């Protein structure tokens, strides 16, 4: 269970990195001076591509959030099941003694 929860945290960290990429991408796409005076026209060319990339990044972020949430839910289910089975095994053990 701890490993599952830890993995969910790793997924969250990865999702946050996508958020940073999206923010940096947005900043560069809207900044005509990011490429310098001679290459400023590149920002206009890339802006359309940034919109598509931002959509993909948003999709990936959403899916990573779903994965992390599902992993946490699975860890909770495992924990509940372990508690239930622990009680059963303790009852069996005390009946055997």
CORVEN-V813770 format. One record per residue. RES is the residue in one letter. PHI is phi in radians with two decimals (999 if undefined). BURIAL is # if it has 24 or more other C-alpha atoms within 12 Angstrom, else .. Layout:
RES/PHI/BURIAL + RES/PHI/BURIAL
This chain:
X/999/. + X/-1.11/. + X/-1.13/. + X/-1.15/. + X/-1.12/# + X/-1.10/. + X/-1.10/. + X/-1.05/# + X/-1.11/. + X/-1.13/. + X/-1.12/# + X/-1.05/# + X/-1.09/. + X/-1.12/. + X/-1.08/# + X/-1.12/. + X/-1.14/. + X/-1.11/# + X/-1.08/# + X/-1.16/. + X/-1.10/. + X/-1.09/# + X/-1.12/. + X/-1.14/. + X/-1.08/# + X/-1.11/# + X/-1.11/. + X/-1.18/. + X/-1.09/# + X/-1.65/. + X/-1.92/. + X/-1.11/. + X/-1.57/. + X/-1.12/. + X/-1.81/. + X/1.53/. + X/-1.14/. + X/-1.28/. + X/-1.94/. + X/-1.00/. + X/-1.12/. + X/-1.10/. + X/-1.01/# + X/-1.14/. + X/-1.16/. + X/-1.41/# + X/-1.02/. + X/-1.09/. + X/-1.19/. + X/-1.08/# + X/-1.06/. + X/-1.13/. + X/-1.12/. + X/-1.07/# + X/-1.11/. + X/-1.15/. + X/-1.08/# + X/-1.08/# + X/-1.11/. + X/-1.14/# + X/-1.01/# + X/-1.08/. + X/-1.17/. + X/-1.12/# + X/-1.11/# + X/-1.08/. + X/-1.09/# + X/-1.08/# + X/-1.09/. + X/-1.14/. + X/-1.08/# + X/-1.13/# + X/-1.08/. + X/-1.09/. + X/-1.09/. + X/-1.13/. + X/-1.10/. + X/-1.03/. + X/-1.12/. + X/-1.08/. + X/-1.11/. + X/-1.11/. + X/-1.09/. + X/-1.09/. + X/-1.24/. + X/-1.06/. + X/-1.09/. + X/-1.10/. + X/-1.17/. + X/-1.15/. + X/-1.15/. + X/-1.12/. + X/-1.08/. + X/-1.23/. + X/-1.30/. + X/-1.36/. + X/-1.23/.
